[in-house]
Amino acid sequence: MPTQTQTALLDAVDRVFDLAEKTLAAQRQFARTLVGAAERQADAVAETLESTSRETLREVQDTVQAEAERAQRVVERVEPAPAPKPAAKAEADKPKARKPEPKVDRRPFEERSLDELRERARELDIEGRSAMTKDDLVAALRKQGK
């Protein structure tokens, strides 16, 4: 039979083990809580990054599209695309004949029409010709010396 001191000592050891088990359980619960909080924070950061990335991508796409449209408007303003001619396809299918040498127009620029001046400016690749007045075209053509 154990003595009173041994019984007290065994009770104390049991209480220490119970306390250790409760402490360990509390520590496990605390660790689970921390892990859950960390996972929630990681999910929130991931969602924020994803939404920010999508928004930034949309802004970049909108900017690129706007710049492409602006560039297209500039190109159309500088040199409008020629309208497709229905007869052009039929002519393209025909065998190519030798082109006659272009006739040299000896008239002064002032006697030519605006369309004729623009055509000559196109041949010489003068920039901004579509927005020029007749006087501007004459000056630009004279500057080219041709």
C-alpha positions as CSV (number, residue, x, y, z in Angstrom):
1,M,0.0,0.0,0.0
2,P,1.4,3.3,-1.0
3,T,2.2,5.9,1.6
4,Q,0.4,9.2,1.9
5,T,3.5,10.9,0.4
6,Q,3.6,8.5,-2.5
7,T,-0.1,9.0,-3.1
8,A,0.3,12.8,-3.0
9,L,3.2,12.5,-5.4
10,L,1.2,10.3,-7.8
11,D,-1.7,12.8,-7.7
12,A,0.7,15.7,-8.5
13,V,2.2,13.7,-11.4
14,D,-1.3,13.0,-12.7
15,R,-2.2,16.7,-12.5
16,V,1.0,17.6,-14.3
17,F,0.2,15.1,-17.1
18,D,-3.4,16.4,-17.3
19,L,-2.1,20.0,-17.5
20,A,0.5,19.0,-20.1
21,E,-2.2,17.3,-22.2
22,K,-4.5,20.4,-22.0
23,T,-1.6,22.7,-22.9
24,L,-0.7,20.5,-25.9
25,A,-4.3,20.5,-27.0
26,A,-4.5,24.3,-26.6
27,Q,-1.2,24.7,-28.6
28,R,-2.6,22.4,-31.4
29,Q,-5.8,24.5,-31.5
30,F,-3.8,27.7,-31.6
31,A,-1.6,26.3,-34.4
32,R,-4.7,25.4,-36.4
33,T,-6.1,28.9,-35.9
34,L,-2.9,30.4,-37.1
35,V,-2.8,28.2,-40.2
36,G,-6.4,29.0,-41.0
37,A,-5.7,32.7,-40.6
38,A,-2.6,32.4,-42.8
39,E,-4.6,30.5,-45.5
40,R,-7.3,33.1,-45.5
41,Q,-4.8,35.9,-45.9
42,A,-3.0,34.0,-48.7
43,D,-6.4,33.5,-50.4
44,A,-7.2,37.2,-50.0
45,V,-3.9,38.2,-51.4
46,A,-4.3,35.8,-54.3
47,E,-7.8,37.2,-55.1
48,T,-6.5,40.8,-54.9
49,L,-3.6,40.0,-57.2
50,E,-5.8,38.2,-59.7
51,S,-8.4,41.0,-59.8
52,T,-5.7,43.6,-60.1
53,S,-4.0,41.7,-62.8
54,R,-7.2,41.3,-64.8
55,E,-8.1,45.0,-64.4
56,T,-4.6,46.0,-65.5
57,L,-4.8,43.7,-68.4
58,R,-8.1,45.2,-69.4
59,E,-6.6,48.7,-69.2
60,V,-3.6,47.6,-71.3
61,Q,-5.9,46.0,-73.9
62,D,-8.1,49.2,-74.0
63,T,-5.1,51.4,-74.4
64,V,-3.6,49.2,-77.2
65,Q,-7.0,49.2,-78.9
66,A,-7.4,53.0,-78.6
67,E,-3.9,53.5,-79.9
68,A,-4.5,51.2,-82.8
69,E,-7.7,53.0,-83.7
70,R,-5.9,56.4,-83.4
71,A,-3.2,55.2,-85.6
72,Q,-5.7,53.9,-88.1
73,R,-7.5,57.3,-88.1
74,V,-4.1,59.0,-88.7
75,V,-3.3,56.7,-91.6
76,E,-6.8,57.3,-93.1
77,R,-6.3,61.0,-92.7
78,V,-2.9,61.0,-94.3
79,E,-3.6,58.6,-97.1
80,P,-7.1,57.3,-97.6
81,A,-7.3,53.8,-98.9
82,P,-8.4,53.6,-102.5
83,A,-11.9,52.2,-103.1
84,P,-11.9,48.7,-104.5
85,K,-12.8,48.7,-108.2
86,P,-14.9,45.8,-109.4
87,A,-13.2,45.8,-112.8
88,A,-9.8,45.7,-111.2
89,K,-10.1,42.0,-110.4
90,A,-11.0,41.2,-114.0
91,E,-8.1,43.2,-115.2
92,A,-5.8,41.5,-112.8
93,D,-6.8,38.1,-114.2
94,K,-5.9,39.2,-117.8
95,P,-2.4,38.6,-119.0
96,K,-0.2,41.6,-118.4
97,A,0.6,43.7,-121.4
98,R,3.5,46.1,-121.5
99,K,2.7,49.4,-119.9
100,P,3.2,52.4,-122.1
101,E,5.7,54.9,-120.8
102,P,3.9,57.5,-118.7
103,K,3.5,60.8,-120.5
104,V,5.3,63.7,-119.0
105,D,3.0,66.6,-118.1
106,R,4.8,69.8,-119.0
107,R,2.1,72.1,-117.8
108,P,3.0,74.3,-114.8
109,F,1.7,73.1,-111.5
110,E,-0.7,76.1,-111.2
111,E,-2.6,74.8,-114.3
112,R,-3.1,71.4,-112.9
113,S,-6.1,70.3,-110.8
114,L,-5.8,69.5,-107.1
115,D,-6.3,65.8,-107.9
116,E,-3.5,65.8,-110.4
117,L,-1.2,67.6,-107.9
118,R,-2.0,65.0,-105.2
119,E,-1.4,62.2,-107.6
120,R,2.1,63.6,-108.5
121,A,2.7,64.1,-104.7
122,R,1.8,60.5,-104.1
123,E,4.2,59.4,-106.8
124,L,6.9,61.4,-105.0
125,D,5.8,60.1,-101.6
126,I,5.3,63.5,-100.1
127,E,4.0,63.2,-96.6
128,G,0.8,65.0,-95.5
129,R,-0.3,65.5,-99.1
130,S,-3.9,64.6,-98.5
131,A,-4.3,67.5,-96.1
132,M,-2.5,70.1,-98.2
133,T,-4.1,72.9,-100.2
134,K,-3.3,73.4,-103.8
135,D,-0.7,76.1,-103.0
136,D,0.9,73.8,-100.4
137,L,1.1,71.0,-102.9
138,V,2.7,73.3,-105.5
139,A,5.3,74.5,-103.0
140,A,6.0,70.9,-101.9
141,L,6.4,69.7,-105.5
142,R,8.6,72.6,-106.4
143,K,10.7,71.8,-103.3
144,Q,11.2,68.3,-104.6
145,G,12.4,69.8,-107.8
146,K,10.5,67.4,-110.0
